[in-house]
Amino acid sequence: MDYLFLILGLALLLVGANYLVDASVAIAQRAKISNFIIGLTIVGIGTSAPELFVSIQSALTGHGDIAMGNVLGSNIANVFLILGVTAIILPFEINRQQTRRDIPIGIAAALLVFLLANDSLIPGIGGNSLSRLDGIVLLVFFIIYMAVVILKKGQNPNEALAEADEEASSSLTGKNVWLLWGIAAVSLAALLWGGNLFLESAKSLAAAWGMSEAVISITIVAVGTSLPELITAIIAALKKNPQLALGNVIGSNVFNMLMILGVSASIKPYALDSINIVDYGVAILAAVLTWVVVFTFGKRKFDRIEGFIFVAIYIGYTAYLLMR
């Protein structure tokens, strides 16, 4: 039953997130909110809704390792698995903005989380945790990141507006407003129920398999909540637009590190017992190697050989987790 509940919980998370975003976008458009604001807020946050709900529920129930493992695992899977598979299907170019701004911000976010979460690095402190102050610090940096994004988009207003129109498309546009609110409410309930079902079944499976909550969250929970990004990346590659995957992955990883961990820790601080320095190190490595590929083999290009290397690293890290 745990396997069934895990799949059912994941399905509710993914479907609930999709319809919540669609309904919220349509409601915002009815309220005459600009597509630019909708794209930055509803669409941006909505795509990370599965990770957000799982992490918040993990923090509230005292399972900090799952909250952190979900974020670290999602970021690691986003880079090594999703970008790796995308590059294998179709190598793609990396533009200057991603090299100079987006990728370095991703590296900085990973380093910041490492420093805030590893209290035991300070002499005299025995355990690791993410405090409410740590959460607030992460949220402050998230606000700064969003301000940088908005200012950058303001330099190319026509391009930004065209991108916003594309991001703010919804299959529910034009529907009755009460129907939209009803869909939003049901979708939110599906997210809450699905997140709880997914979390409880993952904990049960961890106990049954003799695994720590950190390992189960970095593997099964993280890959499950990263499925939307994986599907989007594969479709983008098959449609000959693989560079879209890189932008989605970098944005998602920054959201995960700063917004999701910031919100969950601000709501309820939590201890980190079985997340070890290797896990943080691999997440930082993922961010750094995303920048390194700019200068190796075909410069400013994510090559097929780099894709195979990334997937191999992910397989190796997963094997290490299972042995651990």
C-alpha positions as CSV (number, residue, x, y, z in Angstrom):
1,M,0.0,0.0,0.0
2,D,2.9,2.3,0.7
3,Y,4.0,2.1,-3.0
4,L,0.4,2.8,-4.1
5,F,0.1,5.8,-1.8
6,L,3.5,7.1,-2.9
7,I,2.3,7.1,-6.5
8,L,-1.1,8.5,-5.7
9,G,0.4,11.3,-3.5
10,L,2.8,12.2,-6.3
11,A,0.0,12.3,-8.9
12,L,-2.0,14.6,-6.6
13,L,1.0,16.8,-6.1
14,L,1.7,17.2,-9.9
15,V,-1.9,17.5,-11.1
16,G,-2.8,19.8,-8.2
17,A,0.1,22.1,-8.9
18,N,-0.7,22.2,-12.6
19,Y,-4.4,23.1,-12.1
20,L,-3.6,25.5,-9.3
21,V,-1.3,27.5,-11.5
22,D,-3.7,27.4,-14.5
23,A,-6.7,28.5,-12.3
24,S,-4.6,31.2,-10.5
25,V,-3.3,32.6,-13.8
26,A,-6.8,32.8,-15.2
27,I,-8.1,34.5,-12.0
28,A,-5.2,37.0,-12.0
29,Q,-5.9,37.8,-15.7
30,R,-9.6,38.4,-14.9
31,A,-8.4,40.8,-12.1
32,K,-6.4,42.7,-14.8
33,I,-3.0,41.8,-13.3
34,S,-0.3,42.1,-15.9
35,N,1.2,39.0,-17.4
36,F,4.6,40.2,-16.3
37,I,3.6,40.1,-12.6
38,I,1.8,36.8,-13.1
39,G,4.9,35.2,-14.7
40,L,7.2,36.3,-11.9
41,T,4.9,35.2,-9.1
42,I,2.2,32.7,-9.8
43,V,4.0,30.8,-12.6
44,G,7.4,31.1,-11.0
45,I,6.3,29.9,-7.6
46,G,3.7,27.4,-8.9
47,T,6.2,25.3,-10.8
48,S,8.0,24.7,-7.5
49,A,4.7,23.9,-5.7
50,P,5.4,20.1,-5.2
51,E,8.7,20.7,-3.5
52,L,7.3,23.6,-1.5
53,F,4.3,21.6,-0.1
54,V,6.5,18.6,0.7
55,S,9.1,20.7,2.4
56,I,6.6,22.7,4.5
57,Q,4.8,19.6,5.6
58,S,8.1,17.9,6.5
59,A,9.2,20.9,8.6
60,L,5.8,21.1,10.4
61,T,6.0,17.4,11.3
62,G,9.5,17.6,12.5
63,H,11.2,15.8,9.6
64,G,13.8,18.3,8.7
65,D,16.0,15.8,6.8
66,I,13.2,15.3,4.3
67,A,12.6,19.0,3.9
68,M,16.3,19.6,3.2
69,G,16.9,16.3,1.3
70,N,14.0,17.1,-1.0
71,V,15.5,20.4,-2.0
72,L,19.1,19.2,-2.3
73,G,18.0,16.1,-4.2
74,S,15.8,18.1,-6.6
75,N,18.6,20.4,-7.4
76,I,21.0,17.6,-7.9
77,A,18.5,15.7,-10.2
78,N,17.7,18.9,-12.0
79,V,21.3,19.4,-13.1
80,F,22.9,16.0,-13.4
81,L,19.8,14.0,-14.6
82,I,17.6,16.6,-16.4
83,L,20.3,18.7,-18.0
84,G,22.3,15.6,-18.7
85,V,19.4,13.8,-20.5
86,T,18.6,17.0,-22.3
87,A,22.1,17.4,-23.6
88,I,22.3,13.8,-24.7
89,I,19.1,14.2,-26.7
90,L,20.2,17.6,-28.2
91,P,23.3,19.6,-27.3
92,F,22.5,23.3,-26.7
93,E,24.1,26.7,-26.5
94,I,24.6,28.7,-23.2
95,N,24.0,32.4,-23.5
96,R,26.1,35.1,-21.8
97,Q,23.4,36.2,-19.4
98,Q,23.2,32.6,-18.0
99,T,27.0,32.5,-17.7
100,R,27.4,35.9,-16.1
101,R,24.3,36.2,-13.9
102,D,22.0,33.1,-13.5
103,I,24.6,30.3,-13.0
104,P,26.7,32.3,-10.5
105,I,23.6,33.1,-8.5
106,G,22.8,29.4,-8.4
107,I,26.3,28.7,-7.1
108,A,26.0,31.4,-4.4
109,A,22.6,30.1,-3.3
110,A,24.0,26.6,-2.8
111,L,27.0,27.9,-0.8
112,L,24.7,30.1,1.3
113,V,22.5,27.1,2.3
114,F,25.6,25.0,3.1
115,L,26.9,27.7,5.4
116,L,23.6,28.4,7.2
117,A,22.7,24.7,7.6
118,N,26.0,23.4,8.9
119,D,26.1,25.0,12.4
120,S,28.5,22.2,13.6
121,L,31.3,23.9,11.6
122,I,31.3,26.5,14.4
123,P,33.3,25.4,17.4
124,G,31.1,24.6,20.4
125,I,27.9,23.8,18.4
126,G,27.1,20.1,18.2
127,G,24.1,19.7,15.8
128,N,23.0,21.1,12.5
129,S,19.7,22.9,11.9
130,L,18.0,25.5,9.9
131,S,16.7,28.2,12.2
132,R,14.0,30.8,11.7
133,L,16.7,33.4,11.3
134,D,18.3,31.3,8.6
135,G,15.0,31.1,6.9
136,I,14.6,34.9,7.0
137,V,18.1,35.4,5.6
138,L,17.3,33.0,2.7
139,L,14.0,34.9,2.0
140,V,15.9,38.3,2.0
141,F,18.3,36.9,-0.6
142,F,15.3,35.6,-2.6
143,I,13.8,39.0,-2.7
144,I,17.1,40.5,-3.8
145,Y,17.3,37.8,-6.5
146,M,13.8,38.7,-7.7
147,A,14.7,42.4,-7.8
148,V,17.7,41.6,-9.9
149,V,15.5,39.6,-12.3
150,I,13.0,42.4,-12.6
151,L,15.6,45.0,-13.2
152,K,17.3,42.9,-15.9
153,K,14.0,42.2,-17.6
154,G,13.3,46.0,-17.6
155,Q,16.4,46.5,-19.8
156,N,14.6,44.6,-22.6
157,P,10.9,45.4,-22.1
158,N,9.6,44.1,-25.4
159,E,11.4,40.8,-25.0
160,A,10.2,40.6,-21.3
161,L,6.6,41.3,-22.2
162,A,6.6,38.7,-25.0
163,E,8.1,36.1,-22.6
164,A,5.5,37.1,-20.0
165,D,2.6,36.5,-22.4
166,E,4.0,33.0,-23.2
167,E,4.5,32.1,-19.5
168,A,1.0,33.4,-18.5
169,S,-0.9,31.3,-20.9
170,S,-3.6,29.2,-19.2
171,S,-6.0,26.4,-20.5
172,L,-8.7,27.9,-18.2
173,T,-8.6,31.5,-19.5
174,G,-12.2,32.7,-20.1
175,K,-13.9,30.2,-17.8
176,N,-16.5,31.3,-15.2
177,V,-14.7,33.0,-12.2
178,W,-16.6,30.8,-9.7
179,L,-15.5,27.7,-11.5
180,L,-11.9,29.0,-11.4
181,W,-12.1,29.6,-7.7
182,G,-13.5,26.1,-7.3
183,I,-10.7,24.5,-9.3
184,A,-8.1,26.5,-7.3
185,A,-9.6,25.3,-4.0
186,V,-9.8,21.7,-5.1
187,S,-6.2,21.9,-6.5
188,L,-4.9,23.3,-3.2
189,A,-6.7,20.5,-1.3
190,A,-5.1,18.0,-3.7
191,L,-1.6,19.5,-3.0
192,L,-2.1,19.4,0.7
193,W,-3.5,15.8,0.7
194,G,-1.0,14.6,-1.9
195,G,1.9,16.1,-0.1
196,N,0.9,14.5,3.2
197,L,0.3,11.1,1.5
198,F,3.6,11.3,-0.4
199,L,5.5,12.2,2.7
200,E,4.0,9.5,5.0
201,S,4.5,6.8,2.4
202,A,8.1,7.9,1.8
203,K,8.7,7.7,5.6
204,S,7.2,4.2,5.8
205,L,9.3,3.0,2.8
206,A,12.4,4.4,4.4
207,A,11.8,2.5,7.6
208,A,10.9,-0.7,5.6
209,W,14.0,-0.5,3.5
210,G,16.3,0.4,6.5
211,M,17.2,3.8,4.9
212,S,17.5,7.1,6.5
213,E,15.0,9.8,5.8
214,A,17.7,11.8,4.1
215,V,18.4,9.1,1.6
216,I,14.8,8.4,0.7
217,S,14.2,12.2,0.3
218,I,17.2,12.8,-1.9
219,T,16.3,9.9,-4.2
220,I,12.6,9.0,-4.5
221,V,11.0,12.2,-3.0
222,A,13.3,14.5,-4.9
223,V,13.0,12.8,-8.3
224,G,9.3,12.6,-7.9
225,T,8.8,16.3,-7.2
226,S,11.3,17.1,-10.1
227,L,9.2,15.2,-12.7
228,P,7.6,18.4,-14.1
229,E,11.0,19.8,-14.9
230,L,12.2,16.5,-16.4
231,I,9.1,16.2,-18.7
232,T,9.4,19.9,-19.7
233,A,13.1,19.5,-20.5
234,I,12.6,16.3,-22.6
235,I,9.7,17.9,-24.6
236,A,11.8,21.1,-25.1
237,A,14.7,19.0,-26.4
238,L,12.5,17.0,-28.8
239,K,11.0,20.3,-30.1
240,K,14.5,21.5,-30.8
241,N,14.4,24.1,-28.0
242,P,16.7,22.5,-25.4
243,Q,18.1,25.8,-24.0
244,L,14.7,26.3,-22.3
245,A,15.7,23.5,-20.0
246,L,18.7,25.3,-18.7
247,G,16.7,28.4,-17.8
248,N,14.1,26.4,-16.1
249,V,16.6,24.3,-14.1
250,I,18.6,27.4,-12.9
251,G,15.5,29.3,-11.9
252,S,14.0,26.2,-10.2
253,N,17.2,25.6,-8.3
254,V,17.4,29.1,-7.0
255,F,13.7,29.0,-6.0
256,N,14.3,25.7,-4.2
257,M,17.3,26.9,-2.2
258,L,16.1,30.4,-1.3
259,M,12.3,30.4,-1.4
260,I,11.4,26.9,-0.4
261,L,14.0,26.5,2.4
262,G,13.4,30.1,3.5
263,V,9.6,29.6,3.8
264,S,9.8,26.2,5.5
265,A,12.4,27.3,8.1
266,S,10.6,30.6,8.7
267,I,7.4,28.7,9.5
268,K,9.1,26.1,11.7
269,P,12.9,25.7,12.3
270,Y,14.1,22.1,12.0
271,A,17.1,19.9,12.9
272,L,19.2,18.2,10.3
273,D,20.4,14.8,11.5
274,S,21.3,12.6,8.6
275,I,22.1,15.1,5.8
276,N,25.9,15.0,5.6
277,I,28.5,17.2,4.0
278,V,28.7,15.0,0.9
279,D,25.1,15.8,0.1
280,Y,25.8,19.6,0.3
281,G,29.0,19.0,-1.6
282,V,27.2,17.3,-4.5
283,A,24.6,20.1,-4.7
284,I,27.4,22.7,-4.8
285,L,29.3,20.6,-7.4
286,A,26.2,20.5,-9.6
287,A,25.9,24.3,-9.5
288,V,29.7,24.7,-10.2
289,L,29.8,22.1,-13.1
290,T,26.9,23.9,-14.8
291,W,29.3,26.9,-15.1
292,V,32.3,24.7,-16.0
293,V,30.6,23.2,-19.1
294,V,30.7,26.8,-20.5
295,F,34.5,26.5,-21.0
296,T,35.0,22.7,-21.8
297,F,34.8,20.9,-25.1
298,G,32.6,23.2,-27.3
299,K,32.8,26.6,-25.5
300,R,29.4,28.1,-24.4
301,K,27.8,24.8,-25.4
302,F,26.4,21.9,-23.4
303,D,27.7,19.0,-25.4
304,R,26.5,15.4,-25.6
305,I,29.7,14.1,-23.9
306,E,29.0,16.5,-21.0
307,G,25.5,15.1,-20.8
308,F,26.8,11.6,-20.5
309,I,29.2,12.7,-17.7
310,F,26.4,14.4,-15.8
311,V,24.1,11.4,-16.0
312,A,27.1,9.2,-14.9
313,I,27.7,11.4,-11.9
314,Y,24.0,11.2,-10.9
315,I,24.1,7.4,-11.2
316,G,27.3,7.2,-9.1
317,Y,25.9,9.5,-6.4
318,T,22.6,7.5,-6.2
319,A,24.7,4.3,-5.8
320,Y,26.6,5.9,-3.0
321,L,23.4,6.9,-1.3
322,L,22.0,3.4,-1.5
323,M,25.2,1.9,-0.1
324,R,25.2,4.6,2.7
